[in-house]
Amino acid sequence: MPEEQPEAAAPSVPAPPPATAAPLWEDGSVVVWRNIDRAWSRAYRTSCLLALRDRAIVDGAGRVLNLDELVDLARQSPEPDTPRGRDLVARYPA
C-alpha cells in the first residue's frame, strides 16, 4: 500500500489591504486646492479649481474616483499670465 503523502500546505497569500473609500468632492477639492500654486491669486486658483472640477470622475455617491489625476493636473496648472491661463479665467471666472 503506498504511503500517504501529507497534503501540501497552500501558500500563504496575504489578504489585500482594505479598499479606502474615495473622498467626496467637497473633501477631495480641498486636496486639489492645496496643490495649486499658492503664489497665485485666490481668484485665479479658484478658476483653476473650477476647471479641474469639470474633469472629476464622480460615482453615484458623489465620490471622486480620479483624485490622484486631479492633483497631478492641479500641479500642472498654467501660469496666470500665459494664453492658457487667460483662457482658463475666461472659461471659469471665479
C-alpha distance (Angstrom), angle and dihedral (degrees) to the residues before:
residue distance angle dihedral
M1 . . .
P2 3.80 . .
E3 3.73 116.5 .
E4 3.81 113.3 -106.6
Q5 3.74 113.4 -110.9
P6 3.78 116.5 -140.5
E7 3.78 112.8 -114.5
A8 3.73 112.8 -100.1
A9 3.76 110.0 -111.7
A10 3.75 113.5 -116.2
P11 3.77 111.4 -109.3
S12 3.73 112.4 -98.5
V13 3.78 108.8 -106.9
P14 3.76 115.8 -168.8
A15 3.76 115.6 -126.1
P16 3.77 113.9 -107.7
P17 3.78 114.7 -103.1
P18 3.77 113.7 -96.9
A19 3.76 112.1 -90.4
T20 3.75 112.0 -109.0
A21 3.73 114.5 -135.8
A22 3.77 116.3 -114.8
P23 3.79 112.7 -112.4
L24 3.77 124.2 -107.6
W25 3.81 114.8 -105.1
E26 3.81 90.7 -104.9
D27 3.80 89.9 60.7
G28 3.78 96.6 34.4
S29 3.79 92.5 51.3
V30 3.81 89.5 61.6
V31 3.80 89.6 56.5
V32 3.80 90.9 48.1
W33 3.84 91.8 46.3
R34 3.79 91.3 54.3
N35 3.80 90.1 56.6
I36 3.80 95.7 55.6
D37 3.81 112.0 96.1
R38 3.80 106.1 -85.5
A39 3.80 92.0 -153.6
W40 3.80 88.9 72.6
S41 3.81 122.7 87.2
R42 3.77 119.0 -87.9
A43 3.81 90.3 -117.0
Y44 3.80 92.8 54.2
R45 3.79 92.1 45.7
T46 3.81 88.7 51.5
S47 3.81 90.0 52.8
C48 3.81 88.9 51.5
L49 3.80 90.7 50.6
L50 3.81 92.1 49.0
A51 3.81 90.0 51.7
L52 3.79 91.1 50.0
R53 3.80 91.9 47.8
D54 3.81 87.9 63.9
R55 3.82 88.7 58.8
A56 3.80 95.0 50.3
I57 3.78 116.5 116.5
V58 3.79 106.1 -144.3
D59 3.79 127.2 -174.6
G60 3.81 125.9 -140.8
A61 3.80 91.0 -85.6
G62 3.81 92.1 54.7
R63 3.80 95.4 -105.8
V64 3.81 119.0 146.6
L65 3.78 109.3 -123.1
N66 3.82 98.2 -175.3
L67 3.80 102.0 45.6
D68 3.82 93.9 135.6
E69 3.79 90.5 55.3
L70 3.81 91.3 49.0
V71 3.81 91.2 50.7
D72 3.81 90.0 51.5
L73 3.80 90.6 49.3
A74 3.81 90.8 48.1
R75 3.79 89.3 56.6
Q76 3.81 89.3 51.4
S77 3.81 96.3 49.3
P78 3.81 111.9 140.3
E79 3.78 122.2 -104.4
P80 3.82 110.9 -95.4
D81 3.81 94.6 -120.9
T82 3.81 95.4 54.6
P83 3.80 125.3 93.7
R84 3.84 89.5 -108.0
G85 3.80 90.6 50.1
R86 3.80 93.1 49.9
D87 3.82 90.2 47.1
L88 3.80 89.8 50.9
V89 3.83 91.1 53.8
A90 3.81 91.3 47.2
R91 3.80 91.9 51.5
Y92 3.81 97.1 39.4
P93 3.82 109.1 30.0
A94 3.78 113.4 -171.7
